[in-house]
């Protein structure tokens, strides 16, 4: 008898835990569905969309300016008078090519003297004397070489600021060279979005000068420091373009969208079809031409569409502007402190 009573008690507990909540859930769903149906809302065909699969990207948008990946101000390491200018603005040059020459008669004389002295001292000079003259010769040779300015890399001359006869001081800029075969955009990412940025992420770049085109790129550098301007903290990030147009110019304005999330072949619904009910996402699905509330599990969103991971199937019809029901049937459910439930999703709060 005791064993029978024990199993009877266990059976009753199972009924209380499993069966009653399910029945109660079905009752609530039916009640809430009736509430949706009884709302004085006319659902037109324009308000209904079919759940379809598609692709979605989540991006972080920012802006910056186009600049060559490599660029350099052209300067001399010594003072002197400009003798010859072998370049002009817009000219293409190769690495090592001679660009501008200073008057060099004094440097040539110093070079010859140092060379002769070095050659003589090597015949019968001491080790220290030979070393001293060798160093003097190297200094004279370097000074002579510095009278000729050569291209540090291949590229395009964008500025020439001297002419023959001009006297320049050491360190004075005489021109500018860019490598226009590669371009980049340095952008500032706000500190919240910066946590989503990773090296290698793809980017979409739009230039004001090319409004009908987009260019691909990728994140190649994330700086290890932040910038604080009037209390706004940002992180500098460098995006390199994968392609270059011959009409690119340094300084062009650029809109950059860094792709931080991507979903392909996923079920998508408009964000307007979602209703937040006590922290859970719901949609209004049409079943036999009647609105039915359905709990869904959402995924990535781009602010226009949202990925549905669970709760809907491809081809089902939903109401795209579900906010109409939010103030009606769903509000009443919130005030009672419970969610509108589907069968098998649990019972009311205990």
Secondary structure, DSSP 4 states (H G I P E B T S, - for coil): -HHHHHHHHHHHHHIIIIIHHHHHHHHHHHHHHHHHHTSS----GGGEEE-EEEEEEEEEEEEEEEEEEEEEEEE-SS-EEEEEE---TT-EE-TT-EEEEE--HHHHHHHHHHHHHHHHHHHH--HHHHHHHHHHHHHHHHHHHTTEEE-SSSEEEEEE---TT-EE-TT-EEEEEEEEEEEEEEEEEETTGGGG--TT-EEEEEEGGGTT--EEEEEEEEEEEEEEETTEEEEEEEEEES---TT--TT-EEEEEEEEEEEEEEEEEEGGG-EEETTEEEEEEEETTEEEEEE-EEEEE-SSEEEEEES--TT-EEES-THHHHTTHHHHHHHTT-----TTS-----
